Amino acid sequence: MRFDLLHVLANRGTPRPWDTLVDDAREIAVHCDELGLDGFWLGEHHFDAEATDQLPNPLMLHTDLAMRTKNIRLGVAAIGLPLWHPIRLAEDVAMLDHFSHGRVDIAVGRGILKGEIVNLNPEADRADEEKSRAIFQEHLDIVKQAWTAEKFVHHGERYQIPPPGLTWPGGTAYDPYRDADGTVTSLPIIPQPVQPEMPLWAVSQQDAGVRLAAHQGLGFITSHPSGEKLRRLNAAYDEECEKIGRRPFNAFAVAPASRELFIAETEKEARAVMEDAINARFDIISRVRGLQAWLDVDEDPDDPRLRRMAGYDIMMERDYLFIGTPDQVVERMVHMADDEGWEHFFFGLSQAPLELVKRSLTLLAEEVIPEVLRRTGATRSLWPTAGGAA
């Protein structure tokens, strides 16, 4: 069983200087590491005037955190893959893997918000679904090959690496990468990751996305689906893996689904601290994806009862919120482990004041996790159902 924190640089309400957001992230990451949590994840977002997550480059922040932590894994959920040059991304992730001595997890996606995508790579606009997927696939192919190939070559629809006719000055050290006429035929990618196989995930909320992740050799992380919708996603992923006779080494029996966490001494305090932030997140996602994003497969977004409910209550009803006392959070986690098969808990906790966040994490590590492990009979493991690719 694995327990990870997804941290966002939220800056709502009275905005704080950006360096304060970074200082808080540092302090929380170190606290998680000292408490023995398994993973600390960051996202990537650009042009964020709404202040939901003001972090344009998670790899740079993780480089800082790699120097301050010892054991916790450093994850990104998710890199907007089409927004980067794939070689630069492969190099930067590999450098982070070295800085952290092999503690990196990477999730990739096509980007969510149109404004982020088209201002950094207009060609990757998801309005053209076929083209968007093709760009993602070519970038993914380049990154994966760059991490493993002794001599890198890629000739695809958008990238010719190395380009035809390229020459390279220098001595005999370059001979393995050029022909007798001095034309470069391949390139060394330096460095490549410490980990022999980089843990790679896709982030998806849709059947087609998780099926594609299986074919791409990726695990998957999701955020909004719950109930039958989430069960169907996991079933689709497993079905596709079985069809092709392989399972990514980082796959879980049930994919990690991000959920909001906050633990306090009383239920009243927990709700009072988190309710406004949870309702704000609910409203933002509802604007981007529609109310249906939060509902199960047979629920009607026009249901008057749902329209009257606060976002906090809708999310609590559908097991999005692990918010309450230690005992209440234990009960919800045990239910999800025993009844839904969860092995990887992936929590968001960034909307409370720093000291309350640290207290909540301490309660998670000292009171909740040991009891969940005792009651479920599970053990701590980064890859509880790990299996190699066939």
Beta strands, then each sheet from edge to edge (+ up, - down):
strand 1: 2-7
strand 2: 39-42
strand 3: 73-80
strand 4: 104-109
strand 5: 154-155
strand 6: 160-161
strand 7: 200-203
strand 8: 219-221
strand 9: 258-263
strand 10: 321-324
strand 11: 344-348
sheet 1: 8+ 7+ 4+ 3+ 2+ 1+ 11+ 9+ 10+
sheet 2: 5+ 6-
end
